Amino acid sequence: MGVQVVQRWILARLRNRTFFSLCELNEAIAELLEDLNHRTMRTFGLSRAELFARLDQPALQPLPEHPYEYAEWKTVSVNIDYHLEFDGHYYSVHYSHIGRRVEVRATVFTVEVHSKGQRIAVHKRSARRGYHTTAAEHRPKSHQNLTWSPERLTRWARSFGPHTEQFVTALLASRRYPEHAYRSCLGLLRLGKNTEAGRLEAACRRALHFGIPSYQGVKNILDNRLDEQPLAEEVQLALPLSSHANVRGKTYYR
């Protein structure tokens, strides 16, 4: 019924007018709507505006203090570095929650972490994939409170060889907090468990030689079996040196 009233008292009265902007059309509709709402209805002997003021307005409640905010929910696990992953970014929770399943509530601006109905962490949402957001109060006071530590990782790396140990040490040192590198270090060392003896050590040696500082770089070397190829400097030494007078050698440029 309401649609029919609007068609008759607003749309019909505007059907022969031409408008050149949406703003101009809205102004004309608003003017006719005001007239319609104050027109007395035969059935009630009152206008719509009067009925609203008498019945509806007293029952209205104030709007919420904050507007509705759309949120995504996701259940994830807290990793060994007391961080969880959401949308490619890593957010910290207190280290006592390592290994637990928690719920993430993410809005456009924030990421909240809930456990058993209680909020245990809140961070500003970040779009930087592969990076960490860490609250200082979430970190353990010493590495003894964590299952893994830099010492334990480097000790395991040493079992594969000196270059693997050097690579893991560099990974740990490259992050603001060493825990941020734990996932990469563990992934790297597990590559050594799943490949033939000596290959991880050769791959780390190659990565260090070419300045490749990431787990993915070492994995690519292993996947393409580049660890089985000699390094550039070894190839160069294997080639016979020319005795031509114009070949000065690298010592000339020192």
URMO-V72880 format. One record per residue. N is the residue number from 1. RES is the residue in three letters. SS is DSSP state (alpha for helix, beta for strand, coil for the rest). NEAR is the number of other C-alpha atoms within 12 Angstrom. Layout:
# URMO-V72880
N;RES;SS;NEAR, N;RES;SS;NEAR
This chain:
# URMO-V72880
1;MET;coil;7, 2;GLY;alpha;12, 3;VAL;alpha;10, 4;GLN;alpha;11, 5;VAL;alpha;18, 6;VAL;alpha;21, 7;GLN;alpha;18, 8;ARG;alpha;17, 9;TRP;alpha;22, 10;ILE;alpha;28, 11;LEU;alpha;22, 12;ALA;alpha;15, 13;ARG;alpha;19, 14;LEU;alpha;23, 15;ARG;coil;15, 16;ASN;coil;9, 17;ARG;coil;14, 18;THR;coil;12, 19;PHE;coil;15, 20;PHE;coil;10, 21;SER;coil;10, 22;LEU;alpha;11, 23;CYS;alpha;11, 24;GLU;alpha;15, 25;LEU;alpha;19, 26;ASN;alpha;17, 27;GLU;alpha;16, 28;ALA;alpha;23, 29;ILE;alpha;25, 30;ALA;alpha;18, 31;GLU;alpha;18, 32;LEU;alpha;24, 33;LEU;alpha;24, 34;GLU;alpha;18, 35;ASP;alpha;18, 36;LEU;alpha;26, 37;ASN;alpha;24, 38;HIS;coil;19, 39;ARG;coil;20, 40;THR;beta;16, 41;MET;coil;16, 42;ARG;coil;9, 43;THR;coil;8, 44;PHE;coil;11, 45;GLY;coil;13, 46;LEU;coil;19, 47;SER;beta;20, 48;ARG;alpha;25, 49;ALA;alpha;21, 50;GLU;alpha;19, 51;LEU;alpha;19, 52;PHE;alpha;16, 53;ALA;alpha;16, 54;ARG;alpha;14, 55;LEU;alpha;13, 56;ASP;alpha;13, 57;GLN;alpha;14, 58;PRO;alpha;11, 59;ALA;alpha;10, 60;LEU;coil;11, 61;GLN;coil;9, 62;PRO;coil;9, 63;LEU;coil;8, 64;PRO;coil;8, 65;GLU;coil;8, 66;HIS;coil;7, 67;PRO;coil;7, 68;TYR;coil;10, 69;GLU;coil;14, 70;TYR;coil;12, 71;ALA;coil;16, 72;GLU;beta;19, 73;TRP;beta;18, 74;LYS;beta;21, 75;THR;beta;21, 76;VAL;beta;25, 77;SER;beta;27, 78;VAL;coil;30, 79;ASN;coil;31, 80;ILE;coil;32, 81;ASP;coil;41, 82;TYR;coil;42, 83;HIS;beta;43, 84;LEU;beta;42, 85;GLU;beta;36, 86;PHE;beta;36, 87;ASP;coil;25, 88;GLY;coil;17, 89;HIS;beta;24, 90;TYR;beta;36, 91;TYR;beta;44, 92;SER;beta;42, 93;VAL;coil;42, 94;HIS;coil;34, 95;TYR;alpha;34, 96;SER;alpha;24, 97;HIS;alpha;30, 98;ILE;coil;27, 99;GLY;coil;20, 100;ARG;coil;23, 101;ARG;beta;22, 102;VAL;beta;33, 103;GLU;beta;29, 104;VAL;beta;38, 105;ARG;beta;32, 106;ALA;beta;29, 107;THR;coil;23, 108;VAL;coil;18, 109;PHE;coil;17, 110;THR;beta;23, 111;VAL;beta;34, 112;GLU;beta;32, 113;VAL;beta;40, 114;HIS;beta;28, 115;SER;beta;24, 116;LYS;coil;14, 117;GLY;coil;12, 118;GLN;beta;14, 119;ARG;beta;18, 120;ILE;beta;26, 121;ALA;beta;32, 122;VAL;beta;26, 123;HIS;beta;29, 124;LYS;beta;24, 125;ARG;coil;29, 126;SER;coil;24, 127;ALA;coil;19, 128;ARG;coil;16, 129;ARG;coil;15, 130;GLY;coil;21, 131;TYR;coil;24, 132;HIS;beta;32, 133;THR;beta;35, 134;THR;coil;32, 135;ALA;coil;22, 136;ALA;alpha;17, 137;GLU;alpha;15, 138;HIS;alpha;26, 139;ARG;coil;29, 140;PRO;coil;26, 141;LYS;coil;13, 142;SER;coil;15, 143;HIS;alpha;20, 144;GLN;alpha;14, 145;ASN;alpha;19, 146;LEU;coil;25, 147;THR;coil;22, 148;TRP;coil;29, 149;SER;coil;29, 150;PRO;alpha;31, 151;GLU;alpha;22, 152;ARG;alpha;23, 153;LEU;alpha;35, 154;THR;alpha;31, 155;ARG;alpha;21, 156;TRP;alpha;26, 157;ALA;alpha;33, 158;ARG;alpha;23, 159;SER;coil;22, 160;PHE;coil;32, 161;GLY;coil;25, 162;PRO;alpha;23, 163;HIS;alpha;27, 164;THR;alpha;37, 165;GLU;alpha;31, 166;GLN;alpha;29, 167;PHE;alpha;40, 168;VAL;alpha;46, 169;THR;alpha;32, 170;ALA;alpha;28, 171;LEU;alpha;38, 172;LEU;alpha;30, 173;ALA;alpha;20, 174;SER;coil;19, 175;ARG;coil;21, 176;ARG;coil;15, 177;TYR;coil;27, 178;PRO;alpha;30, 179;GLU;alpha;38, 180;HIS;alpha;35, 181;ALA;alpha;37, 182;TYR;alpha;34, 183;ARG;alpha;32, 184;SER;alpha;32, 185;CYS;alpha;45, 186;LEU;alpha;29, 187;GLY;alpha;24, 188;LEU;alpha;39, 189;LEU;alpha;35, 190;ARG;alpha;21, 191;LEU;alpha;30, 192;GLY;alpha;30, 193;LYS;alpha;19, 194;ASN;coil;16, 195;THR;coil;21, 196;GLU;coil;18, 197;ALA;coil;16, 198;GLY;coil;23, 199;ARG;alpha;32, 200;LEU;alpha;43, 201;GLU;alpha;36, 202;ALA;alpha;33, 203;ALA;alpha;46, 204;CYS;alpha;47, 205;ARG;alpha;34, 206;ARG;alpha;34, 207;ALA;alpha;32, 208;LEU;alpha;29, 209;HIS;alpha;21, 210;PHE;coil;17, 211;GLY;coil;16, 212;ILE;coil;21, 213;PRO;coil;31, 214;SER;coil;30, 215;TYR;alpha;33, 216;GLN;alpha;21, 217;GLY;alpha;27, 218;VAL;alpha;41, 219;LYS;alpha;33, 220;ASN;alpha;21, 221;ILE;alpha;29, 222;LEU;alpha;30, 223;ASP;alpha;18, 224;ASN;coil;14, 225;ARG;coil;19, 226;LEU;alpha;23, 227;ASP;alpha;29, 228;GLU;alpha;20, 229;GLN;coil;18, 230;PRO;coil;18, 231;LEU;coil;21, 232;ALA;alpha;14, 233;GLU;alpha;13, 234;GLU;alpha;12, 235;VAL;alpha;12, 236;GLN;alpha;13, 237;LEU;alpha;11, 238;ALA;alpha;11, 239;LEU;coil;10, 240;PRO;coil;9, 241;LEU;coil;14, 242;SER;coil;10, 243;SER;coil;9, 244;HIS;coil;9, 245;ALA;coil;8, 246;ASN;coil;8, 247;VAL;coil;12, 248;ARG;coil;13, 249;GLY;coil;14, 250;LYS;alpha;9, 251;THR;alpha;7, 252;TYR;alpha;8, 253;TYR;alpha;7, 254;ARG;coil;6
